[in-house]
C-alpha cells in the first residue's frame, strides 16, 4: 500500500489535521497537505477538491479530511468518482468503513471528536484491509458519473 496520505481541512479542522500529521509521522507515513494552513476562515470545498483531484489522477490512494462537523467536506469529496469518503467519529466506524466499504478517504468532525478517539480512528483507517467478497458487489453498485 502507498505510504503517502493526502490531507485536507478547513479552518475548523486545521488543529486536528496538525495532530494527524504527527501521528502519521509516528507510524512511518508521509503526507501531502492540500490545506488549509491556518485557523483563518476559509471554504472547505477548495481543499476537498484538491485532495480528490490528486486521488483521481492516481497520485494518492488514501486521504484524511477534517472540517467542523465533517459533513461539508465529506459531501464535497463524495462528488468525485474515485472517492469513497466515510465520516468517522468512532474507531469502530473507521474500521467498518475500510472493511465493508473500502473507504479511501476518512473524514472526521474536528469540532466534535476528542484527540484520543481521532487517533484511534486514524489507526483503524490505516491498518484495516478491505474484506472484499460480498462487499465488493455493493461497491460495484455505486454509480459512477461519466
C-alpha positions as CSV (number, residue, x, y, z in Angstrom):
1,X,0.0,0.0,0.0
2,X,1.1,3.6,-0.7
3,X,2.5,5.1,2.5
4,X,1.6,8.6,1.4
5,X,-1.7,10.0,2.7
6,X,-3.4,13.1,1.4
7,X,-4.7,15.6,3.9
8,X,-7.3,18.3,3.7
9,X,-9.1,20.5,6.1
10,X,-10.9,23.8,6.6
11,X,-10.1,26.3,9.4
12,X,-12.2,24.2,11.9
13,X,-10.3,21.1,11.1
14,X,-6.8,22.6,10.9
15,X,-5.8,22.0,14.6
16,X,-6.7,18.3,14.4
17,X,-5.1,18.0,11.0
18,X,-1.8,19.2,12.5
19,X,-2.1,16.4,15.2
20,X,-2.9,13.9,12.4
21,X,0.4,14.8,10.7
22,X,2.3,13.9,13.9
23,X,0.5,10.6,14.2
24,X,1.3,9.8,10.6
25,X,5.0,10.5,11.1
26,X,5.0,8.3,14.2
27,X,3.6,5.4,12.1
28,X,6.1,6.0,9.3
29,X,3.7,7.6,6.8
30,X,4.4,10.5,4.6
31,X,1.7,13.0,3.7
32,X,0.7,15.7,1.2
33,X,-1.2,18.6,2.8
34,X,-3.6,20.3,0.5
35,X,-4.5,22.9,3.1
36,X,-5.7,24.9,4.7
37,X,-2.8,26.2,6.7
38,X,-4.4,28.2,9.5
39,X,-7.5,28.7,11.5
40,X,-8.5,31.7,9.4
41,X,-12.0,31.2,7.9
42,X,-12.0,29.5,4.5
43,X,-14.1,27.3,2.2
44,X,-13.7,23.6,2.6
45,X,-14.6,22.7,-1.0
46,X,-11.3,24.2,-2.3
47,X,-9.3,21.7,-0.2
48,X,-11.6,18.8,-0.7
49,X,-11.4,19.2,-4.5
50,X,-7.6,19.4,-4.4
51,X,-7.3,16.1,-2.4
52,X,-9.9,14.3,-4.6
53,X,-8.3,15.5,-7.8
54,X,-4.9,14.1,-6.7
55,X,-6.5,10.8,-5.9
56,X,-8.4,10.7,-9.2
57,X,-5.0,11.3,-11.0
58,X,-3.6,8.3,-9.1
59,X,-1.1,10.4,-7.2
60,X,-2.5,9.1,-3.8
61,X,-4.6,6.1,-2.8
62,X,-5.9,7.3,0.6
63,X,-6.8,10.6,2.3
64,X,-7.9,12.1,5.6
65,X,-10.0,15.2,5.7
66,X,-11.4,17.3,8.5
67,X,-13.9,20.1,8.8
68,X,-16.1,21.4,11.7
69,X,-18.8,18.7,11.5
70,X,-17.2,16.6,8.8
71,X,-20.3,16.8,6.7
72,X,-19.4,19.5,4.3
73,X,-16.0,18.2,3.3
74,X,-17.4,14.7,3.1
75,X,-20.2,15.7,0.8
76,X,-17.7,17.5,-1.5
77,X,-15.3,14.6,-1.6
78,X,-18.1,12.1,-2.5
79,X,-18.9,14.1,-5.6
80,X,-15.7,12.8,-7.1
81,X,-15.9,9.4,-8.9
82,X,-12.7,8.0,-7.4
83,X,-13.7,8.8,-3.9
84,X,-15.4,6.7,-1.3
85,X,-15.3,9.0,1.7
86,X,-16.6,8.0,5.1
87,X,-17.5,10.2,8.0
88,X,-15.9,8.6,11.1
89,X,-16.1,9.7,14.7
90,X,-15.6,6.3,16.4
91,X,-12.8,3.7,15.8
92,X,-15.4,1.0,15.0
93,X,-16.9,3.2,12.2
94,X,-13.4,3.8,10.7
95,X,-12.7,0.1,10.8
96,X,-16.0,-0.9,9.2
97,X,-15.6,1.9,6.6
98,X,-12.5,0.1,5.4
99,X,-13.6,-3.5,5.9
100,X,-17.1,-3.2,4.3
101,X,-16.9,0.0,2.1
102,X,-13.3,0.1,1.0
103,X,-13.3,3.8,2.0
104,X,-10.3,5.6,0.6
105,X,-10.9,8.8,2.5
106,X,-11.8,9.2,6.1
107,X,-13.4,12.4,7.3
108,X,-13.5,13.4,10.9
109,X,-15.6,16.2,12.6
110,X,-12.9,18.5,14.0
111,X,-15.2,20.3,16.4
112,X,-16.8,17.1,17.8
113,X,-14.1,14.5,18.3
114,X,-11.6,14.2,21.1
115,X,-7.9,13.7,20.1
116,X,-7.7,10.2,21.6
117,X,-10.7,9.0,19.6
118,X,-9.4,10.7,16.5
119,X,-6.1,9.0,16.8
120,X,-7.8,5.6,17.2
121,X,-9.9,6.3,14.1
122,X,-6.7,7.2,12.1
123,X,-5.0,3.9,13.2
124,X,-8.1,1.8,12.3
125,X,-8.4,3.6,8.9
126,X,-4.7,2.9,8.1
127,X,-4.5,-0.6,9.5
128,X,-7.7,-2.2,8.3
129,X,-7.9,-4.0,5.0
130,X,-10.9,-4.2,2.8
131,X,-12.7,-7.6,3.1
132,X,-13.9,-7.8,-0.5
133,X,-16.3,-10.7,-1.2
134,X,-20.0,-9.7,-0.8
135,X,-18.9,-6.1,-0.1
136,X,-17.3,-5.7,-3.5
137,X,-20.6,-6.3,-5.2
138,X,-22.1,-3.4,-3.1
139,X,-19.3,-1.1,-4.1
140,X,-19.7,-2.1,-7.7
141,X,-23.3,-1.0,-7.5
142,X,-22.4,2.6,-6.6
143,X,-23.0,4.7,-9.7
144,X,-20.1,6.5,-11.4
145,X,-20.7,9.7,-13.2
146,X,-19.5,9.8,-16.8
